[in-house]
Amino acid sequence: MKKFFLAGLFAFGLIVASPSGATTLFGLINTGELYSSPDQGLTWTVRSALPVRDAVALSAGSSTFQLYLASASGVVYRSPDAGLNWTAVGAVGANDVVDLMVKPDLSVVLLTATGTLYRSVNSGATFTATGALTGSNYVSLGMSGSGAALYVLSATGEISKSNDNGAAWTTRGTIVVSDAIRLRMVFGKLYMMTSTGDIYSSSDSAATWTAKGTLSQVGLTSLTSDKATLIAGAGTGEVATSADGVTWKWRGVINQLTVKGLGVDTPAATAVGEPSGDLAFSAALPRPNPAVRGQAVTLGFRLSQRALVSLDLYDSSGRRVDSRPAQPFPPGPGSIQWAPAVRGSGLYFVRLRTDSGQSADARMVLLK
């Protein structure tokens, strides 16, 4: 499957666009609730009841409404409708799962605290142990934007790297800490956070690390990213954002005291991470957005080779409500002008698809 890149995704409230092209942010609560925020943690609402109380990680799959959830006890759940409903799809023989990621090739990867890496190539139905690290007390996965490299982090700051889906590992660097909790990559830089709020970054694949900043809060439990914005969460529900890991702004609070983790709904194959020079398909945001029903919107894209491009529109439940037949476009920039033929207002998902199987999703809001 060729790689593609969606230049950005919008997440909206009913009318006002959220800042910075934000995706939906999710908060995992170990009392069994899933909270969501359309504005990088400023406001929160309950999305659904989780199927477990030991959820540790959430990641999007092929689209913004296909989500994966991992429990510490090893069961993996999938949602087809942006977190409203969940079904158990598979499990691993471990009760110490600490992190989950979906790679751009849509394989699902799990890490245990004792260093076993599991991988599924059938949407989480079955998992194979691809390799095991020496040591213990691992806390987080990390991944390059292309998905070619995987990283693991231990609580004591050791970082290892694998270029073969976890079969073999190389020790990269060590940060002198005792409470590391999460490792994430944004635009080619790795960021690590401790539970006491210290932030470190690396620009050389985890070989060397630099202290960046410190959050004015202890008890941090999670770190994720919304495009180029880092998002940190405390166990008591406070959420902060930063563009560089140095300065942080406290955004809002989840109305819970047992926040286990944060996740976003950026599709795996469109996640912003390590820049790549071989991107085959990129799509821009719909314009205008929000749009009035009946108003034409423009969807821009760029092709690396001639292709047929089609368009589908889905409502918030995942039901296709409109489509546009495939049209041929030459390599380079192109655009489609289109007026959605729908009656209702609200949040919709637009999907552009090429005849080679590449696709990119975006959100748009239609007003009365």
C-alpha positions in Angstrom: 0.0 0.0 0.0 1.5 3.3 -1.0 1.9 6.0 1.6 -0.3 9.1 1.5 -0.5 12.3 3.5 -3.5 14.4 4.5 -2.3 17.9 5.0 -4.7 18.5 7.9 -7.9 17.5 9.5 -10.6 19.8 11.0 -12.5 19.0 14.2 -15.5 21.2 14.9 -18.1 22.0 17.4 -21.6 22.8 16.0 -20.5 26.0 14.3 -17.1 27.2 15.2 -14.0 25.6 13.8 -11.5 24.5 16.5 -8.0 26.0 16.5 -5.1 24.8 14.5 -7.0 22.3 12.4 -7.5 20.2 15.5 -8.5 16.6 15.4 -10.7 15.1 18.1 -8.9 14.4 21.3 -9.9 11.5 23.5 -9.4 11.0 27.3 -9.4 7.4 28.7 -10.8 7.2 32.1 -10.1 4.1 34.2 -13.6 4.2 35.7 -14.9 3.2 32.3 -15.7 6.4 30.4 -14.4 7.8 27.1 -14.3 11.6 26.9 -13.8 13.6 23.8 -12.7 17.2 23.0 -12.9 19.0 19.6 -10.6 21.9 20.8 -7.4 20.5 22.1 -8.6 19.8 25.6 -10.5 23.1 26.2 -13.9 21.5 26.5 -14.9 17.9 27.1 -18.0 15.7 26.8 -18.7 12.0 27.4 -18.5 10.1 24.2 -19.3 6.6 25.4 -18.8 4.0 28.1 -15.7 2.0 27.5 -15.9 -1.8 27.5 -13.1 -2.1 30.1 -11.7 -0.1 33.1 -8.1 -0.8 32.3 -7.8 1.0 28.9 -4.2 2.2 28.4 -4.0 3.5 24.8 -6.2 4.6 21.9 -5.2 5.0 18.2 -7.0 5.6 14.9 -6.8 3.1 12.1 -7.7 3.7 8.5 -10.1 6.7 9.1 -11.0 9.2 11.8 -14.0 7.0 12.8 -12.1 3.7 13.1 -10.5 3.6 16.5 -8.5 0.9 18.3 -8.4 0.6 22.1 -6.0 -1.5 24.2 -6.5 -2.7 27.7 -3.8 -3.6 30.1 -5.2 -7.1 30.4 -4.4 -7.7 26.7 -7.8 -7.4 24.9 -8.0 -5.1 21.9 -11.3 -3.3 20.9 -12.3 -1.5 17.8 -14.9 1.2 17.1 -16.3 1.8 13.6 -18.1 5.0 14.7 -15.6 7.4 16.3 -15.8 5.8 19.7 -19.5 5.4 20.2 -19.6 1.6 20.1 -16.8 -0.9 20.8 -16.3 -4.6 19.9 -13.5 -6.9 21.2 -11.6 -8.0 18.1 -8.6 -9.8 19.5 -6.2 -10.4 22.4 -2.7 -11.1 23.4 -1.5 -13.5 26.1 -0.3 -10.8 28.4 -1.8 -8.8 31.3 0.8 -5.9 31.2 0.0 -4.1 28.0 1.2 -0.5 28.2 0.8 1.0 24.7 -0.8 0.6 21.3 -0.1 2.1 17.9 -1.5 1.6 14.4 1.2 1.9 11.7 0.8 3.5 8.3 0.5 0.0 6.8 -2.5 -0.4 9.2 -0.8 -3.1 11.2 -1.6 -2.9 15.0 1.3 -3.0 17.4 1.2 -3.6 21.2 3.9 -3.2 23.8 4.0 -4.9 27.2 5.8 -3.7 30.3 8.1 -6.7 30.2 9.3 -5.9 26.6 7.3 -8.1 24.3 6.1 -6.5 21.1 3.0 -8.0 19.4 1.8 -7.2 15.9 -1.4 -7.8 14.0 -1.8 -7.6 10.2 -5.6 -8.4 10.2 -7.1 -5.4 12.0 -6.4 -6.7 15.5 -8.0 -10.2 15.1 -4.8 -12.1 15.8 -1.4 -11.0 17.1 2.1 -12.5 16.7 5.0 -11.8 19.1 7.6 -10.3 16.8 10.3 -9.9 19.3 11.3 -9.3 22.9 13.5 -6.7 24.6 15.8 -7.4 27.5 15.1 -5.5 30.7 11.7 -4.6 32.1 9.4 -1.7 33.1 8.8 -0.5 29.5 6.2 2.3 29.4 5.7 3.5 25.8 6.0 3.0 22.1 7.1 5.6 19.6 7.1 5.5 15.8 8.6 7.5 12.9 6.1 9.2 10.6 6.7 6.7 7.8 6.3 3.8 10.2 9.7 2.3 9.2 11.2 2.7 12.7 9.7 1.8 16.1 11.0 3.0 19.4 10.4 1.8 23.0 10.9 3.7 26.2 11.5 2.3 29.7 10.5 4.1 32.9 14.2 4.7 33.6 14.8 6.5 30.3 16.4 3.8 28.0 15.3 4.1 24.4 15.7 1.3 21.8 14.9 1.3 18.1 13.8 -1.4 15.6 13.7 -1.2 11.8 12.0 -4.6 11.3 8.7 -4.4 13.2 10.3 -5.4 16.5 12.3 -8.5 15.6 15.7 -6.9 16.4 16.4 -3.9 18.6 19.3 -1.4 19.0 19.9 0.6 22.1 19.9 4.3 21.1 20.2 6.6 24.1 19.4 7.1 27.8 17.8 9.9 29.6 18.7 10.0 33.3 15.2 9.9 34.8 13.2 7.4 36.9 9.6 8.2 35.9 9.4 8.4 32.1 5.9 7.7 30.9 5.4 8.5 27.2 7.3 8.8 23.9 5.9 10.5 20.8 7.2 11.9 17.5 6.2 15.2 15.9 7.8 16.4 12.6 10.9 14.2 12.9 11.5 15.0 16.6 11.0 12.5 19.4 9.5 13.9 22.6 9.6 12.2 26.0 7.7 13.2 29.1 8.1 12.2 32.8 5.3 11.9 35.3 6.8 15.0 37.0 6.3 17.1 33.9 9.9 17.2 32.4 10.1 17.2 28.6 13.0 16.0 26.6 13.5 16.0 22.8 15.8 14.3 20.3 16.4 15.1 16.6 18.7 12.2 15.9 16.5 9.1 16.2 16.9 9.0 20.0 20.7 9.0 20.2 21.0 12.3 22.1 18.4 14.2 24.2 17.9 17.8 25.2 15.9 19.0 28.2 13.2 21.3 26.8 10.8 22.4 29.5 8.8 21.5 32.5 5.0 21.5 33.1 3.8 23.1 36.3 1.9 20.0 37.3 2.9 16.6 38.6 1.1 13.3 38.1 1.3 13.4 34.3 0.0 10.3 32.7 -0.1 10.8 28.9 1.4 12.6 25.9 0.0 12.7 22.4 0.0 15.2 19.5 -2.5 17.0 17.3 -0.5 17.8 14.1 2.4 19.9 15.3 1.0 20.5 18.8 2.0 18.4 21.8 -0.8 17.6 24.2 -0.1 16.4 27.8 -2.5 15.1 30.3 -2.5 14.7 34.1 -4.2 11.9 36.0 -6.4 14.5 37.7 -7.7 15.6 34.3 -5.8 18.8 33.5 -4.7 19.1 29.8 -1.9 21.3 28.4 -0.6 22.1 24.9 2.7 23.2 23.5 4.2 23.9 20.1 7.8 23.2 21.1 7.8 21.4 24.4 9.3 24.5 26.0 6.3 26.6 26.9 3.0 25.0 27.8 -0.6 26.4 28.1 -3.1 24.7 30.3 -6.3 24.3 28.3 -9.1 22.7 30.3 -10.0 19.8 32.6 -11.7 16.5 32.1 -14.2 16.2 34.8 -12.6 13.1 36.2 -9.8 12.3 38.6 -8.6 9.0 37.1 -7.4 9.9 33.5 -5.2 7.1 32.2 -4.3 8.4 28.8 -5.0 10.6 25.8 -5.4 9.7 22.1 -6.4 11.4 18.8 -8.4 10.3 15.8 -5.8 11.2 13.1 -5.8 8.2 10.7 -2.7 6.1 10.9 -1.6 6.6 7.4 -2.0 10.4 7.6 -0.4 11.0 11.0 2.1 13.9 11.0 5.5 12.6 12.0 8.7 12.2 10.2 8.6 14.0 6.8 9.0 11.8 3.8 10.0 12.7 0.2 8.0 9.9 -1.4 4.5 11.0 -0.5 2.2 9.9 -3.3 -1.1 11.6 -2.5 -1.8 14.7 -0.4 -5.1 16.4 0.2 -6.0 19.8 1.6 -8.9 20.8 3.8 -12.3 21.5 2.3 -13.0 25.3 1.7 -15.1 26.9 3.0 -15.5 25.0 6.2 -18.1 25.2 7.8 -20.2 25.6 4.6 -23.9 26.3 4.1 -26.0 23.5 2.7 -26.1 23.7 -1.1 -22.9 25.8 -1.2 -20.1 24.5 -3.3 -16.9 23.5 -1.5 -13.5 23.0 -3.0 -11.2 20.1 -2.1 -7.7 20.4 -3.3 -5.1 17.6 -3.7 -1.8 16.7 -5.2 -1.0 13.6 -7.2 2.4 12.1 -7.9 1.0 10.3 -11.0 -2.1 10.3 -13.1 -5.1 8.8 -11.3 -8.8 8.6 -11.0 -10.1 10.5 -7.9 -13.5 9.8 -6.4 -15.3 11.4 -3.4 -17.6 10.0 -0.8 -19.4 11.8 2.1 -20.4 10.1 5.3 -22.5 11.3 8.2 -21.4 11.1 11.8 -22.7 7.5 12.1 -20.5 6.4 9.3 -23.3 6.1 6.7 -22.5 7.2 3.2 -24.9 9.9 2.2 -23.5 11.3 -1.0 -20.7 10.6 -3.6 -19.1 11.9 -6.7 -18.0 9.6 -9.5 -14.3 9.2 -10.2 -12.6 11.7 -12.5 -9.2 11.5 -14.2 -6.6 14.0 -13.1 -3.0 14.5 -14.2 0.0 14.5 -11.9 0.4 17.7 -9.8 -2.2 19.9 -8.1 -5.9 19.3 -8.7 -9.2 20.2 -7.2 -12.8 19.2 -7.1 -15.7 21.7 -6.6 -18.7 20.0 -5.2 -22.0 20.8 -3.5 -23.0 18.0 -1.1 -26.6 16.8 -1.7 -27.7 16.4 1.9 -30.7 17.6 3.8 -29.4 17.7 7.4 -26.8 20.0 8.9 -24.0 18.9 11.2 -20.7 17.1 11.1 -19.7 15.0 8.0 -16.6 13.1 6.9 -15.3 13.6 3.4 -13.2 10.8 1.8 -11.1 11.3 -1.3 -10.0 8.0 -3.0 -7.7 7.2 -5.9 -8.1 4.2 -8.2 -4.9 2.7 -6.7 -6.5 2.5 -3.3 -5.1 5.5 -1.6 -7.5 7.6 0.5 -7.6 10.7 2.7 -10.3 11.8 5.2 -11.3 15.2 6.3 -14.1 16.7 8.4 -16.5 19.4 7.4 -19.5 21.0 9.0 -22.7 21.9 7.0 -24.9 24.6 8.4 -28.6 25.4 7.6 
